[in-house]
């Protein structure tokens, strides 16, 4: 994804939904660093306020938390 033509969004992650604080086309996965288009964003942590590209990354990250 061309990150210069498509600015990164800033989101507030809630339980089951997120709010767009700064419009953009994507967010970055907290584990892999890969861009995630907003229309495909399905995994995030409301507690940690971060997004994950898929279930494996979410499981990996959340498994690290006490």
Backbone bond lengths (Angstrom), bond angles and torsions (degrees), N, CA, C in turn:
res aa  C-N    CA-C-N  psi(-1)  N-CA   C-N-CA  omega(-1)  CA-C   N-CA-C  phi
1 X - - - 1.457 - - 1.524 108.54 -
2 X 1.313 116.22 133.64 1.464 121.19 178.95 1.524 108.80 -78.01
3 X 1.310 116.44 103.95 1.453 120.89 -174.49 1.519 113.15 -75.48
4 X 1.345 118.93 -16.59 1.457 120.57 178.33 1.528 110.88 -78.41
5 X 1.338 118.12 -36.81 1.459 121.53 179.38 1.524 111.58 -81.35
6 X 1.309 117.75 -24.61 1.464 123.44 -178.88 1.521 108.99 -119.26
7 X 1.334 117.71 98.38 1.467 119.44 -175.82 1.528 112.66 -65.93
8 X 1.322 114.37 151.52 1.459 120.73 178.80 1.519 109.89 -74.50
9 X 1.317 115.43 136.23 1.463 122.19 177.32 1.525 109.74 -84.39
10 X 1.317 115.01 158.10 1.456 121.89 170.79 1.523 106.03 -116.40
11 X 1.324 115.49 126.23 1.456 120.98 -176.12 1.519 111.44 -122.12
12 X 1.333 115.27 155.94 1.465 121.46 166.75 1.518 105.16 -110.26
13 X 1.325 116.76 119.69 1.457 122.59 -176.28 1.519 110.23 -90.65
14 X 1.316 115.55 124.42 1.455 121.42 177.09 1.518 109.59 -112.93
15 X 1.317 115.81 -172.82 1.470 121.45 178.12 1.537 108.44 -80.70
16 X 1.328 116.23 102.54 1.452 121.37 177.30 1.514 115.52 86.27
17 X 1.318 118.34 -1.54 1.451 121.56 178.28 1.521 109.43 -156.43
18 X 1.324 115.40 163.33 1.456 119.36 174.94 1.516 109.12 -134.47
19 X 1.324 116.16 155.52 1.465 122.53 178.38 1.521 108.18 -115.03
20 X 1.316 115.98 137.43 1.462 121.27 179.01 1.529 108.63 -84.43
21 X 1.325 116.23 117.29 1.460 121.79 177.76 1.528 110.87 -91.62
22 X 1.343 115.81 -36.37 1.469 122.26 176.13 1.520 106.72 -135.13
23 X 1.335 117.62 118.69 1.468 119.92 -178.08 1.520 112.53 -59.24
24 X 1.296 115.06 148.71 1.455 122.77 177.91 1.506 109.06 -176.97
25 X 1.313 116.42 -179.79 1.459 121.56 -176.50 1.523 113.33 -100.27
26 X 1.338 117.68 -18.77 1.456 120.26 -174.24 1.521 110.85 -152.75
27 X 1.338 115.30 166.67 1.463 123.97 167.20 1.524 106.10 -127.01
28 X 1.311 117.20 169.83 1.459 121.48 -177.31 1.525 110.20 -108.55
29 X 1.325 116.06 135.00 1.459 121.48 177.53 1.524 109.77 -64.18
30 X 1.327 116.61 130.30 1.462 121.85 -178.86 1.524 112.65 -69.35
31 X 1.326 117.96 -20.26 1.459 121.37 -177.66 1.525 111.22 -97.59
32 X 1.328 116.79 -51.18 1.470 120.47 -173.30 1.522 113.89 -94.94
33 X 1.322 117.62 -20.41 1.452 121.05 -175.99 1.526 113.48 79.80
34 X 1.332 117.08 3.58 1.463 121.37 -179.87 1.525 110.17 -76.72
35 X 1.337 117.29 145.42 1.466 119.47 174.54 1.528 110.70 -71.79
36 X 1.328 116.12 143.66 1.456 122.56 178.94 1.530 107.33 -122.51
37 X 1.328 118.77 111.68 1.466 119.80 175.63 1.533 109.58 -59.38
38 X 1.326 117.00 138.73 1.465 119.96 -176.69 1.524 112.67 -57.41
39 X 1.339 117.28 -33.67 1.457 119.12 -178.10 1.529 112.87 -69.61
40 X 1.344 117.57 -13.69 1.465 119.84 177.97 1.529 112.75 -111.60
41 X 1.319 117.77 2.81 1.470 121.60 -178.85 1.518 110.78 -69.07
42 X 1.326 116.52 117.67 1.470 122.05 -178.79 1.526 113.33 -129.23
43 X 1.325 116.94 -14.38 1.467 120.85 -174.22 1.521 110.56 -126.14
44 X 1.341 116.27 126.82 1.455 121.59 176.59 1.518 109.07 -160.59
45 X 1.322 114.78 169.07 1.461 121.50 176.06 1.519 108.43 -117.71
46 X 1.337 116.65 118.80 1.458 120.78 176.20 1.532 109.93 -67.90
47 X 1.323 116.46 -37.12 1.470 120.70 -179.12 1.518 111.76 -66.34
48 X 1.346 116.53 -43.47 1.464 120.55 -177.87 1.530 112.94 -91.01
49 X 1.337 117.07 -11.27 1.462 122.81 -178.53 1.526 111.70 54.89
50 X 1.346 115.34 53.90 1.457 120.68 177.95 1.519 110.36 -146.77
51 X 1.343 114.62 155.83 1.466 121.92 -176.30 1.520 110.91 -106.87
52 X 1.347 114.74 157.93 1.465 121.45 179.18 1.524 108.90 -133.57
53 X 1.321 116.11 142.13 1.463 121.28 -176.96 1.530 112.53 -69.60
54 X 1.316 117.99 -26.64 1.459 120.69 -179.00 1.517 111.59 -161.49
55 X 1.333 116.39 -179.88 1.462 120.24 -177.82 1.524 113.48 -65.98
56 X 1.324 118.20 -32.48 1.471 120.05 -179.93 1.523 110.91 -65.21
57 X 1.331 116.30 -41.11 1.470 120.20 179.17 1.524 110.77 -68.91
58 X 1.326 117.13 -40.10 1.470 120.23 177.79 1.522 110.42 -62.77
59 X 1.327 116.56 -45.85 1.458 121.03 179.25 1.533 110.68 -62.07
60 X 1.327 116.34 -43.30 1.470 120.87 179.51 1.533 110.03 -59.55
61 X 1.321 117.42 -48.09 1.457 121.50 -177.23 1.522 111.21 -68.90
62 X 1.310 117.12 -48.14 1.459 120.25 -175.22 1.516 110.98 -71.35
63 X 1.316 117.99 -24.40 1.457 121.38 174.75 1.518 112.70 -70.33
64 X 1.330 117.24 -17.60 1.466 122.28 178.96 1.515 112.45 -84.00
65 X 1.334 116.52 -14.66 1.463 120.93 -174.42 1.514 111.55 -84.68
66 X 1.333 116.54 141.77 1.476 120.52 178.14 1.510 112.27 -72.06
